[in-house]
Amino acid sequence: MPRRDLLTATQRFELLSFPALEERELYQHYLLSFDDLARVLVKRQPESQLGFALQLTALRHLGRSLERDLPVPAEVLEFLADQIRVKPEVYAGYAWRDTTRREHFVEACALSGFRRFTPEDEPLLEAWLLPVALGLTQAVPLMGEVQVELRGRKIVQPALSRLERMVVHTLETAETLTYQTLLEGLGDDALERLDSLPSPEASWRVTRLSWLRQTVGAASTKHMLGLLERINFIRNLMLDFSGTRVIHQNRLKALVREGKPLSAYHFYDLPAQRRRATLLAIVLERLETLTDTAMEMHDTLGIRLLRRATEARDEKHLRQGKALNQGVLLYGKVGSALI
């Protein structure tokens, strides 16, 4: 399903911002080596020294160039400024020199072994991302995974919009592959039975799908029979659920979650493959939920029956105990008379 706005403005800002850093992470990512210091200190102006130090360390940490108006955490500037003996405030003079920033970034890439993202990288990255997307259905975690992978390959992160388009395409591919895998073992008859679930029947006030999704109610014999009826109905559909065993649970949960707010009639607005895959995931979820509920209700009813039997037994013993006590007293009196 096409996604035009994969990320919100807030999510884009968070993906481009510095993450929160603990002190140990400052030392891990922003501690300059002797070689780094040598490269930094040859710059003439204090703002150039601090700006280049930030470009160099942030590239290794974040894997991308810094946006000119991106806020830099004060602790990062102070940590770097302290190492090169300048004031952190001088960075304000560096932030607006685009030419210097570009030159410094190219130098930082050469020193750190990073290279630019090329069109040839895109299909390779999508091929790597597809298995990840089969398990992760949310855009932000996927974007984070792509950022980590790019850093690992020492490829400079391209514009966020380009990564967003790549993630959209990969998610669509993952969805299509999910639908195909789920429906692979279903024949035409099984697909027709699936398609019939949201359809009204003359003898029913609700569709079969709505009936399967109805709440169960409190534990009772009547509700237990209703549960068993629904479970038997699903089993009699004779659907092949083998495809669900190779699909990540996150994908199945996402299908159920997407189908939950849809009325029975709205399912026919979906493309056939997506509709059937969603229905199959919902039917499996209902089968598992109804089975678990039936087992819990069986236990509840069994405990309730046992409690009633125990109470009846105790009451019977109480009644019989009074008669027994009276008999014992009578025998006692007879014995005393005989003695």
C-alpha positions as CSV (number, residue, x, y, z in Angstrom):
1,M,0.0,0.0,0.0
2,P,1.6,3.3,-1.0
3,R,2.8,5.6,1.8
4,R,3.2,9.2,0.9
5,D,4.1,10.6,4.2
6,L,6.2,7.9,5.8
7,L,7.7,10.1,8.5
8,T,6.3,13.1,10.4
9,A,8.3,16.3,10.6
10,T,9.1,15.4,14.3
11,Q,10.4,12.0,13.3
12,R,12.6,13.5,10.6
13,F,14.0,16.0,13.0
14,E,14.7,13.2,15.6
15,L,16.5,11.0,12.9
16,L,18.8,13.9,12.0
17,S,19.4,15.1,15.6
18,F,22.2,14.1,17.9
19,P,21.1,11.3,20.2
20,A,21.2,11.8,24.0
21,L,24.8,11.0,25.2
22,E,26.2,9.8,28.4
23,E,29.7,10.7,29.6
24,R,31.1,7.4,28.5
25,E,29.6,7.9,25.0
26,L,31.3,11.3,24.8
27,Y,34.6,9.6,25.3
28,Q,33.7,6.8,22.9
29,H,32.7,9.0,20.0
30,Y,34.2,12.4,20.5
31,L,37.6,11.8,22.0
32,L,40.2,13.0,19.6
33,S,43.3,10.9,18.9
34,F,46.8,12.3,18.5
35,D,46.4,12.1,14.7
36,D,43.0,13.9,14.9
37,L,44.5,16.7,17.0
38,A,47.3,17.1,14.5
39,R,44.8,17.6,11.7
40,V,42.6,19.9,13.8
41,L,45.3,22.2,15.1
42,V,46.7,23.0,11.6
43,K,43.5,24.9,11.0
44,R,44.1,28.7,11.4
45,Q,41.1,30.0,13.3
46,P,39.6,28.6,16.5
47,E,36.2,28.3,14.9
48,S,37.6,26.2,12.1
49,Q,39.5,24.0,14.6
50,L,36.3,23.3,16.6
51,G,34.1,23.0,13.5
52,F,36.5,20.5,11.8
53,A,36.8,18.5,15.0
54,L,33.0,18.3,15.2
55,Q,32.7,17.3,11.5
56,L,35.3,14.6,11.9
57,T,33.9,13.0,15.1
58,A,30.2,13.4,14.2
59,L,30.9,11.7,10.8
60,R,32.3,8.7,12.6
61,H,29.5,8.7,15.2
62,L,26.4,9.6,13.0
63,G,27.7,8.7,9.5
64,R,26.5,11.9,7.9
65,S,27.3,15.6,7.4
66,L,25.9,18.1,9.8
67,E,23.0,20.3,8.8
68,R,24.0,24.0,9.2
69,D,21.1,24.8,11.5
70,L,21.2,21.4,13.4
71,P,21.5,22.1,17.1
72,V,24.7,20.7,18.6
73,P,24.5,19.5,22.2
74,A,26.4,21.8,24.5
75,E,28.2,18.9,26.1
76,V,29.6,17.8,22.7
77,L,31.0,21.3,21.9
78,E,32.4,21.7,25.4
79,F,34.1,18.3,25.3
80,L,35.7,19.0,22.0
81,A,36.6,22.6,22.8
82,D,38.3,21.5,26.0
83,Q,40.5,19.1,24.1
84,I,41.7,21.8,21.6
85,R,41.8,24.6,24.1
86,V,39.2,26.9,22.6
87,K,35.9,28.3,23.8
88,P,32.8,26.4,22.6
89,E,31.1,29.7,21.7
90,V,33.5,30.1,18.7
91,Y,31.4,27.4,16.9
92,A,28.8,30.1,16.0
93,G,31.3,31.7,13.7
94,Y,31.9,28.4,11.8
95,A,28.3,27.3,11.3
96,W,27.6,29.8,8.5
97,R,30.6,29.2,6.3
98,D,29.3,26.7,3.7
99,T,32.4,26.5,1.6
100,T,34.6,25.8,4.6
101,R,32.1,23.3,5.9
102,R,32.1,21.4,2.6
103,E,35.9,21.3,2.4
104,H,36.2,20.1,5.9
105,F,33.6,17.4,5.4
106,V,35.5,16.1,2.3
107,E,38.7,16.0,4.4
108,A,36.9,14.2,7.2
109,C,35.6,11.6,4.8
110,A,39.1,11.0,3.5
111,L,40.5,10.6,7.0
112,S,37.8,8.3,8.2
113,G,37.4,6.2,5.0
114,F,33.8,7.3,4.3
115,R,32.6,7.6,0.7
116,R,29.5,9.2,-0.9
117,F,26.3,7.2,-1.4
118,T,25.9,6.3,-5.1
119,P,22.9,5.0,-7.2
120,E,24.7,1.6,-7.3
121,D,24.4,1.3,-3.5
122,E,20.6,1.6,-3.5
123,P,19.6,-1.9,-4.8
124,L,22.3,-3.5,-2.6
125,L,21.0,-1.7,0.5
126,E,17.4,-2.6,-0.4
127,A,18.4,-6.3,-0.8
128,W,20.0,-6.1,2.7
129,L,17.0,-4.2,4.1
130,L,14.2,-6.6,2.8
131,P,14.8,-9.4,5.4
132,V,14.8,-6.7,8.1
133,A,11.6,-5.2,6.8
134,L,9.9,-8.6,6.9
135,G,10.3,-8.4,10.7
136,L,10.0,-4.6,11.3
137,T,6.9,-3.0,10.1
138,Q,7.4,0.6,11.5
139,A,9.2,3.2,9.4
140,V,11.3,4.8,12.2
141,P,13.0,1.6,13.4
142,L,13.8,0.7,9.8
143,M,15.3,4.1,9.1
144,G,17.4,3.6,12.2
145,E,18.6,0.2,10.9
146,V,19.5,1.7,7.6
147,Q,21.6,4.5,9.3
148,V,23.5,1.9,11.3
149,E,24.2,-0.2,8.2
150,L,25.4,2.8,6.3
151,R,27.8,3.6,9.1
152,G,29.0,0.1,9.1
153,R,29.7,0.2,5.4
154,K,31.3,3.6,5.8
155,I,28.9,5.2,3.3
156,V,27.8,8.8,4.0
157,Q,24.1,8.9,4.7
158,P,22.3,10.6,1.7
159,A,19.4,13.0,2.1
160,L,16.7,11.7,4.4
161,S,14.1,11.9,1.6
162,R,16.1,9.4,-0.5
163,L,16.3,7.0,2.4
164,E,12.6,7.5,3.0
165,R,11.8,6.5,-0.6
166,M,14.0,3.5,-0.3
167,V,12.3,2.4,2.9
168,V,8.9,2.9,1.3
169,H,9.8,0.7,-1.6
170,T,11.2,-2.0,0.6
171,L,8.2,-2.0,2.9
172,E,5.9,-2.4,-0.1
173,T,8.0,-5.3,-1.4
174,A,7.9,-6.9,2.1
175,E,4.1,-6.5,2.2
176,T,3.7,-8.1,-1.3
177,L,6.1,-11.0,-0.3
178,T,4.1,-11.4,3.0
179,Y,0.8,-11.7,1.1
180,Q,2.2,-14.2,-1.4
181,T,3.7,-16.3,1.3
182,L,0.5,-16.4,3.4
183,L,-1.7,-17.3,0.4
184,E,0.7,-19.7,-1.3
185,G,-0.9,-22.9,0.1
186,L,-4.5,-21.9,-0.5
187,G,-6.5,-23.2,-3.5
188,D,-9.4,-21.5,-5.2
189,D,-12.0,-23.1,-3.0
190,A,-10.2,-21.9,0.2
191,L,-9.8,-18.4,-1.3
192,E,-13.6,-18.3,-2.0
193,R,-14.3,-19.3,1.6
194,L,-12.1,-16.5,2.8
195,D,-13.8,-14.0,0.5
196,S,-17.2,-15.1,1.8
197,L,-16.5,-14.2,5.4
198,P,-17.3,-10.4,5.1
199,S,-20.4,-11.2,2.9
200,P,-23.8,-11.2,4.5
201,E,-25.8,-14.4,4.5
202,A,-29.6,-14.6,4.2
203,S,-30.0,-16.7,7.4
204,W,-27.6,-14.5,9.5
205,R,-28.2,-11.1,10.9
206,V,-24.4,-10.4,10.9
207,T,-21.6,-11.6,8.6
208,R,-19.5,-14.6,9.6
209,L,-16.5,-12.3,10.1
210,S,-18.4,-10.0,12.5
211,W,-19.7,-13.2,14.3
212,L,-16.1,-14.5,14.7
213,R,-15.0,-11.1,16.1
214,Q,-17.9,-10.8,18.7
215,T,-17.0,-10.7,22.4
216,V,-17.3,-14.0,24.2
217,G,-19.0,-13.1,27.5
218,A,-18.7,-14.5,31.0
219,A,-17.9,-18.2,31.7
220,S,-21.1,-20.2,31.2
221,T,-22.2,-23.4,29.5
222,K,-24.0,-21.4,26.8
223,H,-21.0,-19.3,26.0
224,M,-18.8,-22.4,26.0
225,L,-21.0,-23.9,23.3
226,G,-20.8,-20.7,21.4
227,L,-17.0,-20.8,21.6
228,L,-16.9,-24.3,20.4
229,E,-19.2,-23.5,17.5
230,R,-16.9,-20.7,16.3
231,I,-13.8,-22.9,16.7
232,N,-15.4,-25.7,14.7
233,F,-16.5,-23.2,12.0
234,I,-12.9,-22.0,11.5
235,R,-11.7,-25.6,11.4
236,N,-14.3,-26.5,8.8
237,L,-13.0,-23.7,6.6
238,M,-10.0,-26.0,6.0
239,L,-7.6,-23.1,5.5
240,D,-3.8,-23.8,5.1
241,F,-2.0,-21.8,7.8
242,S,1.4,-23.2,7.0
243,G,2.5,-19.8,5.5
244,T,2.0,-18.1,8.8
245,R,4.8,-20.2,10.3
246,V,7.4,-18.6,8.1
247,I,6.1,-15.1,8.4
248,H,7.4,-12.9,11.3
249,Q,4.9,-12.4,14.1
250,N,5.2,-8.7,13.7
251,R,3.8,-8.9,10.2
252,L,0.9,-11.0,11.3
253,K,0.1,-8.7,14.2
254,A,0.3,-5.7,11.8
255,L,-2.3,-7.3,9.4
256,V,-4.6,-8.1,12.3
257,R,-4.1,-4.5,13.6
258,E,-4.9,-3.0,10.2
259,G,-8.0,-5.1,9.8
260,K,-9.4,-4.6,13.2
261,P,-11.0,-1.1,12.6
262,L,-12.5,-2.2,9.2
263,S,-16.1,-3.1,9.0
264,A,-16.9,-6.3,7.1
265,Y,-18.0,-4.4,4.0
266,H,-14.8,-2.2,3.9
267,F,-12.7,-5.3,3.3
268,Y,-13.9,-5.3,-0.3
269,D,-12.3,-1.9,-0.8
270,L,-8.9,-3.6,-0.4
271,P,-6.9,-5.2,-3.2
272,A,-7.7,-8.9,-3.4
273,Q,-4.3,-10.2,-2.3
274,R,-4.2,-7.8,0.7
275,R,-7.8,-8.5,1.7
276,R,-7.3,-12.3,1.7
277,A,-4.0,-12.1,3.6
278,T,-5.6,-9.8,6.2
279,L,-8.6,-12.1,6.5
280,L,-6.3,-15.2,6.9
281,A,-4.3,-13.4,9.7
282,I,-7.6,-12.4,11.4
283,V,-9.0,-15.9,11.2
284,L,-5.8,-17.4,12.7
285,E,-5.8,-14.8,15.5
286,R,-9.4,-15.6,16.2
287,L,-8.7,-19.4,16.3
288,E,-5.9,-18.9,18.7
289,T,-7.8,-16.5,20.9
290,L,-11.0,-18.5,20.9
291,T,-9.1,-21.7,21.7
292,D,-7.3,-20.0,24.6
293,T,-10.5,-18.6,25.9
294,A,-12.3,-22.0,25.7
295,M,-9.5,-23.6,27.7
296,E,-9.7,-20.8,30.3
297,M,-13.5,-21.1,30.4
298,H,-13.3,-24.9,30.7
299,D,-11.0,-24.5,33.8
300,T,-13.4,-21.8,35.3
301,L,-16.4,-24.0,34.8
302,G,-14.6,-27.1,36.1
303,I,-13.5,-25.2,39.3
304,R,-17.1,-23.9,39.7
305,L,-18.6,-27.4,39.3
306,L,-16.0,-28.8,41.8
307,R,-16.9,-26.0,44.3
308,R,-20.6,-26.8,44.0
309,A,-20.0,-30.5,44.5
310,T,-17.8,-29.9,47.5
311,E,-20.4,-27.6,49.0
312,A,-23.1,-30.2,48.4
313,R,-21.0,-32.9,49.9
314,D,-20.3,-30.8,53.0
315,E,-24.0,-30.0,53.4
316,K,-24.9,-33.7,53.0
317,H,-22.3,-34.7,55.6
318,L,-23.7,-32.0,57.9
319,R,-27.2,-33.4,57.7
320,Q,-26.1,-37.0,58.1
321,G,-23.8,-35.9,61.0
322,K,-26.8,-34.7,63.0
323,A,-28.6,-38.0,62.5
324,L,-25.5,-40.0,63.4
325,N,-25.0,-38.0,66.5
326,Q,-28.5,-38.7,67.6
327,G,-27.9,-42.4,67.0
328,V,-24.7,-42.4,69.0
329,L,-26.5,-40.7,71.9
330,L,-29.3,-43.3,71.8
331,Y,-26.9,-46.2,71.8
332,G,-25.1,-44.5,74.7
333,K,-28.3,-44.4,76.7
334,V,-29.2,-48.0,75.9
335,G,-25.7,-49.1,77.0
336,S,-26.0,-47.2,80.2
337,A,-29.4,-48.8,80.9
338,L,-28.1,-52.3,80.3
339,I,-25.1,-51.8,82.6
